[in-house]
């Protein structure tokens, strides 16, 4: 016998009479479109405020404007479709209040996941609470609620269409409009191509003496230009190192960290060259740490980070981000890396498509290739050359998944890394061939470097961003072009932060002193050893850095000067290594014979930090 106010088994629950009608499928689609798109645009507004108002890294690009609402529709559509299918046997699931509640719950949960410090369980509970509240409102006025959703769907569809147009046709029009009225550089102004090979350490390149042929394209480039043997990155991770290259400033002068990007305090190389009349563009595969919100794009008239794809549309929602970044989900899907990763051929293709639209102006182009970043994965034929055992290569490890590795496991990872470098090197050759075919290579200054290196247990650590030891900082640096000595190797220590000043030294009518540092080509020709510039590097700890990492105790700083490298942490723990100790095995900090060198480097660092 049924109790008053309840429904018999199999019957619909007790609801107001005016909510008894079942939802039409067309209205269900409009509810998904309207509510999900509003949530997507709300995410765009929130992340834009965080990125451009608070200068926080949000790891999304300009395409978020349309990918977030579309991704929200995708996620809400999957949930709505499931609810609709279950509505065949369970009739009450197709009531307007229940269906709206399910869509509101998933979209509200996705938005709540963006709230810093809010646990995901709390976000889910918050989303469910929003769904219950929405169900009560719709149950009282179902027809009015559906009419509102129809109107939202119409407005949202128009806004989405307009966003897509703005990011395609509109962005090209804006780029052309910005070019109007700018001066045209003289015919002697070279094209400038800056290629940053993400996570490539020089000690793993055949160009720098490695016994395995990992970099034949770079070998050829070095033979036609000048190679710096002791080049160091200003930081052991992407954003501050790129920012230093673009501004000529040390990372500790820029005030950025793991959460904050490059602000507008200092001019960038792209900004100066755009003002000088160059066509400027950036194409990056590391869209996590060099996206629009990182500040690295500042000054470029054209910039491409997140490329449109199914996976990047899904990642444009907070729920999608967590799904595609989950180690467990990736293992279930049989993927070694997060889906949607941009490979070198895609970066090159984006650049060459843009280049084919240009005319009349020299270009400054920045490319970031990301194939050598973990998780390491090259095509099977390349990995076969390096005897990589794919079944033994570990992926999706988490922060400390490598601490118990033995030598064989480290060696397997290193082989996979070197295979990835070799694949990326082959794509460099494709890039140069494409420029040569277009007649753009002969009058180009080409600079190839890296933002940081990678560690493979040389000091008990893996990957990067954890220390300032040599494998994490020593990077390739090769310059080639008209007037640059061919086949020269420079042994004097240099920093990639001097790239901006060096570039301006090749551009007529622009003052190189707008950027700090030294002209690298003057350094190369300084046979008398008159140029002595300390080379600094630094890294700040990421939130909750484990105690096993040197950076755990606070910021680390290093300085390379007059044959020594000095490292110190916030506690004052010091390390001193001779430059002719490449493995950095002998700490000379406590040696009386090197006390004068220690004092000099200590003072150099103090002076730099006081500025």
C-alpha positions as CSV (number, residue, x, y, z in Angstrom):
1,X,0.0,0.0,0.0
2,X,1.4,3.4,-1.0
3,X,1.9,6.1,1.6
4,X,0.2,9.4,1.0
5,X,2.5,11.8,-1.0
6,X,4.6,9.0,-2.5
7,X,4.4,7.1,-5.8
8,X,4.0,3.3,-6.3
9,X,7.1,1.4,-7.6
10,X,7.8,2.2,-11.3
11,X,5.6,5.3,-11.2
12,X,6.9,8.8,-11.4
13,X,7.6,10.6,-8.1
14,X,5.0,13.1,-6.8
15,X,5.4,16.3,-8.7
16,X,3.1,19.4,-9.2
17,X,0.5,18.8,-11.8
18,X,1.9,21.5,-14.0
19,X,5.2,19.6,-14.2
20,X,3.8,16.3,-15.3
21,X,4.4,16.9,-19.1
22,X,7.5,15.2,-20.5
23,X,10.3,17.3,-22.1
24,X,10.4,17.4,-25.9
25,X,13.8,16.3,-27.4
26,X,14.2,19.6,-29.2
27,X,13.8,21.6,-26.0
28,X,16.3,19.2,-24.3
29,X,18.9,20.2,-27.0
30,X,18.2,23.9,-26.5
31,X,18.5,23.5,-22.7
32,X,21.9,22.0,-23.2
33,X,23.0,24.7,-25.7
34,X,21.7,27.6,-23.6
35,X,22.9,26.6,-20.1
36,X,26.2,25.1,-21.2
37,X,27.2,28.0,-23.4
38,X,26.4,30.5,-20.6
39,X,28.6,28.4,-18.3
40,X,31.4,28.4,-21.0
41,X,31.3,32.1,-21.5
42,X,31.3,32.6,-17.7
43,X,34.5,30.6,-17.6
44,X,36.0,32.7,-20.3
45,X,35.2,35.8,-18.3
46,X,36.5,34.4,-15.0
47,X,39.8,33.1,-16.5
48,X,40.3,36.3,-18.5
49,X,40.0,38.3,-15.2
50,X,42.5,36.0,-13.5
51,X,45.0,36.0,-16.5
52,X,44.9,39.7,-17.5
53,X,43.6,41.3,-14.4
54,X,45.6,39.4,-11.8
55,X,48.5,38.3,-14.1
56,X,48.0,34.7,-13.2
57,X,48.9,31.7,-15.4
58,X,45.7,30.0,-16.5
59,X,47.1,27.7,-19.3
60,X,44.7,28.6,-22.0
61,X,44.9,30.6,-25.2
62,X,42.8,33.0,-27.1
63,X,40.7,30.2,-28.6
64,X,39.2,29.7,-25.2
65,X,36.7,32.4,-26.2
66,X,34.9,29.8,-28.4
67,X,36.3,26.5,-27.2
68,X,35.1,27.0,-23.6
69,X,31.4,27.3,-24.5
70,X,31.7,24.6,-27.2
71,X,33.5,22.3,-24.7
72,X,30.8,23.0,-22.1
73,X,28.2,22.0,-24.6
74,X,30.1,18.8,-25.3
75,X,30.3,17.8,-21.6
76,X,26.7,18.8,-20.9
77,X,25.6,17.1,-24.0
78,X,27.1,13.8,-22.9
79,X,25.4,14.1,-19.5
80,X,22.1,15.2,-21.1
81,X,22.3,12.4,-23.6
82,X,22.8,9.9,-20.8
83,X,19.9,11.3,-18.8
84,X,17.7,11.2,-22.0
85,X,18.5,7.6,-22.7
86,X,17.8,6.6,-19.1
87,X,14.5,8.4,-19.5
88,X,13.2,5.5,-21.7
89,X,12.7,3.1,-18.8
90,X,12.7,5.8,-16.1
91,X,10.1,8.2,-17.3
92,X,10.5,10.9,-14.7
93,X,14.1,11.6,-15.8
94,X,12.6,13.4,-18.8
95,X,10.7,16.0,-16.8
96,X,11.9,19.5,-17.4
97,X,13.0,20.0,-13.8
98,X,15.1,16.8,-13.7
99,X,16.7,17.4,-17.0
100,X,17.6,21.0,-16.2
101,X,18.9,20.0,-12.8
102,X,21.3,17.5,-14.5
103,X,22.7,20.1,-16.9
104,X,23.0,22.8,-14.2
105,X,24.7,20.3,-11.8
106,X,27.4,19.4,-14.3
107,X,28.0,23.0,-15.6
108,X,28.1,24.4,-12.0
109,X,30.5,21.6,-10.9
110,X,32.8,22.4,-13.8
111,X,32.8,26.1,-12.9
112,X,33.4,25.3,-9.2
113,X,36.5,23.3,-10.1
114,X,38.1,26.5,-11.2
115,X,37.9,28.0,-7.7
116,X,41.4,27.9,-6.2
117,X,41.6,25.9,-3.0
118,X,38.2,24.2,-3.4
119,X,38.4,20.5,-3.1
120,X,36.8,18.5,-6.0
121,X,34.4,16.8,-3.7
122,X,33.2,20.2,-2.5
123,X,32.9,21.3,-6.1
124,X,30.7,18.3,-6.9
125,X,28.5,19.0,-3.8
126,X,28.2,22.6,-4.8
127,X,27.2,21.6,-8.3
128,X,24.6,19.2,-7.0
129,X,23.2,21.9,-4.8
130,X,22.9,24.3,-7.7
131,X,21.1,21.5,-9.7
132,X,18.6,20.9,-6.9
133,X,17.9,24.6,-6.6
134,X,17.4,24.8,-10.4
135,X,15.0,21.8,-10.3
136,X,12.8,23.5,-7.7
137,X,12.6,26.7,-9.8
138,X,11.7,24.8,-13.0
139,X,9.2,22.6,-11.2
140,X,7.2,25.7,-10.2
141,X,7.4,27.3,-13.7
142,X,8.3,24.8,-16.3
143,X,7.0,26.6,-19.4
144,X,8.6,29.9,-18.5
145,X,11.9,28.1,-17.7
146,X,11.9,26.4,-21.1
147,X,11.2,29.6,-22.9
148,X,14.2,31.2,-21.1
149,X,16.4,28.3,-22.1
150,X,15.3,28.7,-25.7
151,X,16.2,32.3,-25.7
152,X,19.6,31.6,-24.0
153,X,20.3,29.0,-26.7
154,X,19.6,31.5,-29.5
155,X,21.8,34.2,-27.9
156,X,24.5,31.7,-27.1
157,X,24.6,30.3,-30.6
158,X,25.0,33.8,-32.0
159,X,27.7,34.6,-29.5
160,X,29.5,31.4,-30.3
161,X,29.4,32.0,-34.0
162,X,30.6,35.5,-33.5
163,X,33.5,34.2,-31.3
164,X,34.6,31.8,-34.0
165,X,34.5,34.6,-36.6
166,X,36.5,36.9,-34.3
167,X,39.2,34.3,-33.8
168,X,39.6,33.5,-37.5
169,X,38.6,36.3,-39.9
170,X,38.7,39.0,-37.2
171,X,42.2,38.2,-36.0
172,X,43.6,38.3,-39.5
173,X,41.9,41.7,-40.1
174,X,43.3,43.0,-36.8
175,X,46.7,41.8,-37.8
176,X,46.5,43.6,-41.1
177,X,45.2,46.8,-39.5
178,X,48.0,46.8,-37.0
179,X,50.5,46.7,-39.8
180,X,49.1,49.8,-41.4
181,X,51.1,53.0,-40.6
182,X,54.1,51.2,-39.2
183,X,57.5,51.9,-40.8
184,X,58.9,49.5,-43.3
185,X,62.4,48.4,-42.4
186,X,65.2,48.9,-44.9
187,X,66.1,46.2,-47.4
188,X,69.2,45.3,-45.3
189,X,67.0,44.3,-42.3
190,X,67.2,40.5,-41.9
191,X,64.5,38.0,-41.2
192,X,64.9,36.7,-37.6
193,X,63.9,33.2,-36.7
194,X,64.2,32.2,-33.0
195,X,63.7,28.4,-32.4
196,X,63.5,27.2,-28.8
197,X,63.7,23.5,-28.4
198,X,61.9,22.8,-25.2
199,X,63.7,20.7,-22.6
200,X,66.8,20.0,-24.7
201,X,70.1,19.8,-22.8
202,X,73.3,20.3,-24.8
203,X,74.9,17.2,-23.3
204,X,72.5,14.9,-25.1
205,X,73.2,16.4,-28.6
206,X,75.8,15.0,-31.0
207,X,76.4,18.7,-31.9
208,X,77.9,19.1,-28.4
209,X,79.9,15.9,-28.3
210,X,77.3,13.3,-27.4
211,X,78.4,9.9,-28.8
212,X,74.9,9.1,-30.1
213,X,73.8,10.8,-33.4
214,X,70.8,12.7,-32.0
215,X,71.1,16.0,-33.9
216,X,72.4,15.8,-37.5
217,X,70.3,18.8,-38.5
218,X,71.8,20.9,-35.7
219,X,75.3,19.5,-36.7
220,X,74.8,21.1,-40.1
221,X,73.5,24.3,-38.7
222,X,76.5,24.6,-36.3
223,X,78.9,24.0,-39.2
224,X,77.4,27.0,-41.1
225,X,77.3,29.2,-38.0
226,X,78.6,29.9,-34.5
227,X,78.1,27.5,-31.7
228,X,78.3,28.5,-28.0
229,X,79.6,25.6,-26.0
230,X,78.9,26.9,-22.5
231,X,75.4,28.4,-22.9
232,X,73.2,28.5,-19.9
233,X,69.4,29.1,-19.5
234,X,68.3,31.6,-16.9
235,X,65.9,29.1,-15.3
236,X,65.4,25.4,-15.3
237,X,61.8,25.6,-16.5
238,X,59.8,27.2,-19.3
239,X,58.1,30.4,-18.5
240,X,60.9,32.4,-16.7
241,X,63.4,31.2,-19.2
242,X,61.4,32.3,-22.2
243,X,60.5,35.6,-20.4
244,X,64.3,36.2,-19.9
245,X,65.0,35.6,-23.6
246,X,62.2,37.9,-24.7
247,X,63.1,40.8,-22.3
248,X,66.9,40.4,-21.7
249,X,66.2,40.4,-17.9
250,X,67.1,37.8,-15.3
251,X,64.1,35.9,-13.9
252,X,64.6,37.4,-10.5
253,X,64.2,40.8,-12.0
254,X,60.8,39.9,-13.6
255,X,58.8,38.8,-10.6
256,X,57.2,35.8,-12.2
257,X,56.8,32.4,-10.7
258,X,54.9,29.1,-11.1
259,X,51.6,31.0,-10.8
260,X,52.3,34.5,-12.3
261,X,53.3,35.3,-15.9
262,X,55.4,38.0,-17.4
263,X,53.9,41.5,-16.7
264,X,54.1,44.7,-18.7
265,X,57.0,46.3,-16.8
266,X,59.7,45.6,-19.4
267,X,59.6,45.8,-23.2
268,X,59.8,42.5,-25.1
269,X,61.8,41.7,-28.2
270,X,58.6,41.2,-30.2
271,X,57.3,44.6,-29.1
272,X,60.4,46.4,-30.2
273,X,60.6,44.7,-33.5
274,X,56.9,45.2,-34.2
275,X,57.5,49.0,-33.6
276,X,60.4,48.8,-36.0
277,X,58.1,47.5,-38.7
278,X,58.7,43.7,-38.6
279,X,55.9,41.2,-39.1
280,X,56.0,39.3,-35.8
281,X,54.5,36.0,-34.9
282,X,54.9,33.2,-32.4
283,X,53.9,29.5,-32.7
284,X,54.3,27.3,-29.6
285,X,53.7,23.7,-28.8
286,X,54.2,24.3,-25.1
287,X,50.8,25.9,-24.7
288,X,50.8,25.2,-21.0
289,X,53.6,27.6,-20.1
290,X,53.9,29.8,-23.1
291,X,50.3,30.5,-23.8
292,X,48.8,34.0,-24.2
293,X,48.3,34.3,-20.4
294,X,52.0,33.6,-19.7
295,X,52.9,37.0,-21.1
296,X,55.4,35.5,-23.6
297,X,53.1,36.5,-26.5
298,X,53.2,40.2,-25.6
299,X,54.2,42.3,-28.6
300,X,53.5,39.7,-31.3
301,X,51.0,40.7,-33.9
302,X,50.1,37.0,-34.4
303,X,50.3,34.2,-31.9
304,X,49.2,30.6,-32.0
305,X,49.2,28.3,-28.9
306,X,46.2,26.0,-28.4
307,X,45.3,24.6,-31.8
308,X,41.6,23.8,-32.4
309,X,41.0,20.0,-31.8
310,X,38.5,17.8,-30.1
311,X,40.8,17.2,-27.1
312,X,41.6,20.9,-26.7
313,X,37.9,21.8,-26.9
314,X,37.3,19.2,-24.1
315,X,40.2,20.6,-22.1
316,X,38.6,24.1,-22.4
317,X,36.3,23.0,-19.5
318,X,37.5,22.3,-16.0
319,X,36.0,18.8,-16.0
320,X,37.6,18.1,-19.4
321,X,41.0,19.4,-18.1
322,X,40.8,16.9,-15.2
323,X,39.7,14.0,-17.4
324,X,42.5,14.5,-20.0
325,X,45.2,15.1,-17.3
326,X,44.3,12.1,-15.2
327,X,47.0,9.5,-15.2
328,X,44.5,6.8,-14.6
329,X,42.3,7.9,-17.5
330,X,45.4,8.1,-19.8
331,X,46.4,4.6,-18.8
332,X,42.9,3.3,-19.5
333,X,42.9,5.0,-22.9
334,X,46.4,3.5,-23.6
335,X,47.9,7.0,-24.1
336,X,51.4,7.9,-23.0
337,X,50.8,11.6,-23.1
338,X,47.9,14.0,-22.8
339,X,45.8,14.1,-25.9
340,X,46.0,17.1,-28.1
341,X,49.7,17.5,-27.7
342,X,51.1,19.7,-30.6
343,X,54.0,18.1,-32.5
344,X,56.7,19.8,-34.4
345,X,55.2,19.3,-37.8
346,X,52.1,21.1,-36.7
347,X,54.1,24.1,-35.4
348,X,56.1,24.3,-38.6
349,X,52.9,24.1,-40.7
350,X,51.3,26.9,-38.7
351,X,54.3,29.1,-39.3
352,X,54.6,28.4,-43.0
353,X,50.9,29.0,-43.5
354,X,51.3,32.4,-41.8
355,X,54.5,33.1,-43.8
356,X,52.7,32.4,-47.1
357,X,50.3,35.2,-46.3
358,X,53.0,37.8,-45.6
359,X,54.5,40.2,-48.1
360,X,56.9,43.2,-48.1
361,X,58.1,43.0,-44.5
362,X,60.9,41.1,-42.8
363,X,59.7,38.8,-40.1
364,X,60.5,38.0,-36.5
365,X,59.2,34.5,-35.7
366,X,59.4,32.6,-32.5
367,X,58.9,28.8,-32.6
368,X,58.7,26.5,-29.6
369,X,59.1,22.7,-30.3
370,X,58.0,20.5,-27.5
371,X,58.7,16.9,-28.6
372,X,61.6,16.3,-26.2
373,X,59.5,17.2,-23.1
374,X,58.3,14.3,-21.0
375,X,56.5,12.1,-21.6
376,X,59.0,11.1,-24.2
377,X,57.6,9.6,-27.3
378,X,58.9,9.4,-30.9
379,X,57.6,7.5,-33.9
380,X,58.3,3.7,-33.6
381,X,60.9,3.8,-36.4
382,X,62.9,6.5,-34.6
383,X,62.6,4.7,-31.2
384,X,63.8,1.5,-32.9
385,X,67.0,3.2,-33.9
386,X,67.7,4.1,-30.3
387,X,66.6,0.6,-29.0
388,X,63.8,2.0,-26.9
389,X,61.7,-0.6,-25.1
390,X,58.3,1.1,-25.2
391,X,57.0,-1.4,-22.6
392,X,59.7,-0.3,-20.2
393,X,59.3,3.4,-20.6
394,X,57.4,4.9,-17.7
395,X,54.8,7.6,-18.2
396,X,52.3,9.5,-16.1
397,X,54.4,9.2,-13.0
398,X,53.3,12.0,-10.8
399,X,55.7,14.1,-8.8
400,X,57.7,11.3,-7.1
401,X,57.0,8.3,-9.3
402,X,60.7,8.0,-10.2
403,X,62.5,8.2,-6.8
404,X,63.0,4.4,-6.6
405,X,64.3,3.8,-10.1
406,X,67.4,1.8,-10.7
407,X,70.1,2.5,-13.3
408,X,68.4,0.4,-16.0
409,X,65.1,2.3,-15.7
410,X,66.9,5.7,-15.9
411,X,68.8,4.5,-19.0
412,X,65.6,3.5,-20.7
413,X,64.1,6.9,-20.0
414,X,67.2,8.6,-21.4
415,X,67.1,6.5,-24.6
416,X,63.4,7.5,-25.1
417,X,64.4,11.2,-24.5
418,X,67.2,11.0,-27.0
419,X,64.9,9.4,-29.6
420,X,62.5,12.3,-29.1
421,X,65.3,14.7,-29.6
422,X,66.3,12.9,-32.8
423,X,62.7,13.1,-34.1
424,X,62.5,16.7,-33.3
425,X,65.8,17.4,-35.0
426,X,64.5,15.8,-38.2
427,X,61.6,18.3,-38.1
428,X,64.1,21.1,-37.8
429,X,65.5,20.0,-41.2
430,X,61.9,20.1,-42.6
431,X,61.6,23.7,-41.3
432,X,64.8,24.8,-42.9
433,X,63.9,23.1,-46.2
434,X,60.5,24.9,-46.2
435,X,62.2,28.3,-45.7
436,X,64.8,27.5,-48.4
437,X,62.1,26.6,-50.9
438,X,60.4,30.0,-50.2
439,X,63.7,31.9,-50.6
440,X,63.5,33.1,-47.0
441,X,66.5,31.4,-45.5
442,X,69.4,33.3,-47.1
443,X,68.5,36.6,-45.6
444,X,67.6,35.2,-42.1
445,X,69.3,35.3,-38.8
446,X,68.5,31.9,-37.3
447,X,68.9,31.3,-33.6
448,X,68.4,27.8,-32.1
449,X,68.5,27.3,-28.4
450,X,66.5,25.7,-25.5
451,X,64.7,27.0,-22.5
452,X,66.3,24.5,-20.1
453,X,67.7,21.0,-19.9
454,X,66.7,17.7,-18.3
455,X,68.1,15.7,-15.4
456,X,68.6,11.9,-15.4
457,X,69.8,11.1,-11.9
458,X,73.1,12.9,-12.4
459,X,72.4,14.4,-8.9
460,X,69.6,12.0,-7.9
461,X,66.9,13.9,-9.7
462,X,64.7,13.5,-12.8
463,X,63.2,16.0,-15.2
464,X,63.6,19.7,-14.5
465,X,62.5,22.7,-12.4
466,X,63.9,21.1,-9.2
467,X,67.6,22.2,-9.1
468,X,70.2,24.4,-10.7
469,X,72.6,21.7,-11.6
470,X,74.3,21.7,-15.0
471,X,72.1,19.2,-16.8
472,X,69.1,21.3,-16.1
473,X,70.6,24.6,-17.3
474,X,73.3,23.9,-20.0
475,X,71.6,24.3,-23.4
476,X,72.5,24.5,-27.1
477,X,72.9,28.0,-28.6
478,X,73.7,28.3,-32.3
479,X,73.5,31.4,-34.5
480,X,73.7,31.4,-38.2
481,X,73.1,33.9,-41.0
482,X,74.8,36.5,-43.1
483,X,78.0,37.9,-41.5
484,X,78.1,35.2,-38.8
485,X,81.4,33.2,-38.7
486,X,80.8,29.6,-40.0
487,X,82.1,26.7,-38.0
488,X,83.1,28.7,-35.0
489,X,82.8,27.3,-31.4
490,X,82.8,29.8,-28.5
491,X,83.9,28.4,-25.2
492,X,83.2,31.6,-23.1
493,X,80.1,31.1,-20.9
494,X,77.0,32.9,-22.2
495,X,73.4,33.2,-21.2
496,X,70.3,33.0,-23.5
497,X,69.1,36.2,-21.9
498,X,71.5,38.0,-24.2
499,X,69.6,36.9,-27.3
500,X,67.4,40.0,-27.4
501,X,70.3,42.4,-27.3
502,X,72.1,40.3,-30.0
503,X,69.1,40.4,-32.3
504,X,68.8,44.2,-32.1
505,X,72.5,44.5,-32.9
506,X,71.6,43.1,-36.4
507,X,68.6,45.4,-37.0
508,X,69.5,48.8,-38.5
509,X,68.0,51.8,-36.8
510,X,67.3,50.1,-33.5
511,X,69.3,50.7,-30.3
512,X,70.6,47.4,-28.9
513,X,71.0,48.9,-25.5
514,X,67.2,48.8,-25.0
515,X,68.0,45.3,-23.7
516,X,70.5,44.2,-21.1
517,X,73.1,41.6,-21.6
518,X,76.0,41.3,-24.1
519,X,76.0,41.0,-27.8
520,X,76.8,37.3,-28.3
521,X,78.6,37.9,-31.6
522,X,80.8,40.5,-29.9
523,X,81.5,37.9,-27.2
524,X,82.4,35.4,-29.9
525,X,85.0,37.8,-31.4
526,X,86.4,38.9,-28.0
527,X,89.7,37.1,-28.4
528,X,91.3,39.3,-25.7
529,X,88.8,38.2,-23.0
530,X,87.7,41.7,-22.2
531,X,84.0,40.9,-21.8
532,X,83.2,39.3,-18.5
533,X,79.5,39.0,-17.6
534,X,78.3,36.8,-14.8
535,X,75.7,34.3,-15.9
536,X,72.9,34.0,-13.4
537,X,70.1,31.4,-13.1
538,X,67.4,31.0,-10.5
539,X,64.3,29.0,-9.6
540,X,61.5,29.4,-7.1
541,X,59.8,26.4,-5.4
542,X,56.5,25.2,-6.7
543,X,53.7,24.8,-4.1
544,X,54.2,21.8,-1.9
545,X,57.5,20.9,-3.3
546,X,58.7,17.6,-1.6
547,X,61.6,17.8,0.7
548,X,63.7,15.6,-1.6
549,X,64.1,18.5,-4.0
550,X,66.9,21.1,-3.6
551,X,64.3,23.8,-4.3
552,X,62.2,22.7,-1.4
553,X,63.8,25.2,1.0
554,X,63.0,28.3,-1.0
555,X,64.5,30.0,-4.1
556,X,67.8,28.8,-5.5
557,X,70.3,31.0,-7.2
558,X,73.4,30.3,-9.2
559,X,76.1,32.4,-10.8
560,X,78.8,31.3,-13.4
561,X,81.8,33.6,-13.4
562,X,85.5,33.3,-14.2
563,X,85.7,29.5,-14.3
564,X,83.4,28.6,-11.3
565,X,79.7,28.0,-10.8
566,X,78.2,28.9,-7.4
567,X,74.8,27.7,-6.1
568,X,73.1,28.8,-2.9
569,X,69.6,28.3,-1.4
570,X,67.6,30.5,1.0
571,X,69.2,28.8,4.0
572,X,72.6,29.9,2.8
573,X,73.8,26.3,1.9
574,X,76.5,26.9,-0.7
575,X,78.0,24.8,-3.5
576,X,80.9,25.7,-5.7
577,X,82.0,23.8,-8.8
578,X,84.8,24.4,-11.2
579,X,83.7,24.8,-14.8
580,X,86.2,22.1,-15.8
581,X,84.2,19.7,-13.5
582,X,81.3,19.0,-16.0
583,X,79.7,16.4,-13.8
584,X,79.8,18.8,-10.8
585,X,80.9,16.1,-8.4
586,X,83.4,18.1,-6.3
587,X,81.9,20.8,-4.1
588,X,84.7,23.3,-3.5
589,X,82.7,25.6,-1.2
590,X,84.6,24.5,1.9
591,X,88.0,24.4,0.3
592,X,90.4,27.1,1.5
593,X,92.1,27.1,-1.8
594,X,88.9,28.4,-3.5
595,X,87.8,30.8,-0.8
596,X,88.5,33.8,-2.9
597,X,86.5,32.6,-5.8
598,X,83.6,31.7,-3.5
599,X,83.7,35.2,-2.0
600,X,83.7,36.9,-5.4
601,X,80.8,34.9,-6.8
602,X,78.9,35.4,-3.5
603,X,79.3,39.1,-3.9
604,X,78.4,39.1,-7.6
605,X,75.1,37.4,-6.7
606,X,74.4,39.9,-3.8
607,X,75.0,42.8,-6.2
608,X,72.6,41.4,-8.8
609,X,69.8,40.7,-6.2
610,X,70.2,44.3,-4.8
611,X,69.6,45.9,-8.2
